[in-house]
Every structure is written in C-alpha cells, then in structure tokens.
Amino acid sequence: MFLKILAVVFYLFTIIAAFKMETPLKGLLFVLVVIGVSGLLYLFILFPGISGIAVAIMLAAFILKQGSR
C-alpha cells in the first residue's frame, strides 16, 4: 500500500512539474519520458530475466548503430 501511495505522489509531482515547464510540448515530453522509464522499471521488476535480455539487445543495437556512423 505504501508503494502505491508513493507512486501516486511521484506522478502528482511529475504532473505539477510538467505544468511548470516553458512550453506545453516540453511538459508532455517530460511526462512521456517519466512514464517510459517507470514502465521499463516495472518490466525489470515483473520479468527480470526477459526484460534484462531485451534491454541489453536494444542497448547493444544502439551502440553498434552509433559506432557504424
């Protein structure tokens, strides 16, 4: 129960911070990044082996793509 309340407070602060950004687009992008990072962390907790392999493959693909430029 404590973690759910903590998550709600975190998202509330995220929304407040998004409204204080310079432009609405920056606020929207900030909220989307926070949701993406939270989803990734949730995947690590829910499926530690599968998501770890998926993230490692995505990171390796990104590094190899940057190296080929």
C-alpha positions as CSV (number, residue, x, y, z in Angstrom):
1,M,0.0,0.0,0.0
2,F,2.9,2.4,0.8
3,L,4.5,1.9,-2.6
4,K,1.2,2.7,-4.4
5,I,0.8,5.9,-2.4
6,L,4.4,6.8,-3.1
7,A,3.9,6.2,-6.8
8,V,0.8,8.4,-6.9
9,V,2.6,11.2,-5.1
10,F,5.5,10.8,-7.6
11,Y,3.2,11.1,-10.6
12,L,1.4,14.0,-9.0
13,F,4.8,15.8,-8.6
14,T,5.5,14.9,-12.3
15,I,2.3,16.5,-13.5
16,I,3.0,19.6,-11.4
17,A,6.5,19.8,-12.8
18,A,5.1,19.4,-16.3
19,F,2.8,22.3,-15.9
20,K,5.7,24.5,-14.8
21,M,7.7,23.8,-18.0
22,E,8.3,26.6,-20.5
23,T,6.1,25.1,-23.2
24,P,3.3,22.5,-23.1
25,L,5.3,20.3,-25.5
26,K,8.2,20.1,-23.1
27,G,5.8,19.2,-20.3
28,L,4.2,16.5,-22.4
29,L,7.6,15.1,-23.4
30,F,8.7,15.1,-19.7
31,V,5.6,13.2,-18.7
32,L,6.1,10.7,-21.5
33,V,9.7,10.1,-20.5
34,V,8.7,9.6,-16.9
35,I,6.0,7.1,-18.0
36,G,8.5,5.3,-20.2
37,V,11.2,5.0,-17.5
38,S,8.6,3.8,-15.0
39,G,7.3,1.2,-17.4
40,L,10.9,0.0,-18.0
41,L,11.5,-0.3,-14.3
42,Y,8.1,-2.1,-13.9
43,L,9.3,-4.6,-16.6
44,F,12.5,-5.2,-14.7
45,I,10.6,-5.9,-11.6
46,L,7.9,-8.1,-13.3
47,F,10.2,-10.0,-15.7
48,P,13.8,-9.6,-14.6
49,G,15.3,-12.1,-17.0
50,I,13.3,-11.4,-20.1
51,S,13.4,-7.6,-19.8
52,G,17.1,-7.6,-19.0
53,I,17.9,-9.5,-22.2
54,A,15.6,-7.2,-24.2
55,V,17.2,-4.1,-22.8
56,A,20.7,-5.5,-23.4
57,I,19.8,-6.2,-27.0
58,M,18.4,-2.7,-27.5
59,L,21.4,-1.1,-25.9
60,A,23.8,-3.2,-28.0
61,A,21.9,-2.3,-31.2
62,F,22.1,1.4,-30.2
63,I,25.8,1.2,-29.5
64,L,26.5,-0.7,-32.7
65,K,24.4,1.8,-34.7
66,Q,26.3,4.7,-33.2
67,G,29.6,3.0,-33.9
68,S,28.8,2.5,-37.6
69,R,28.3,6.2,-38.3
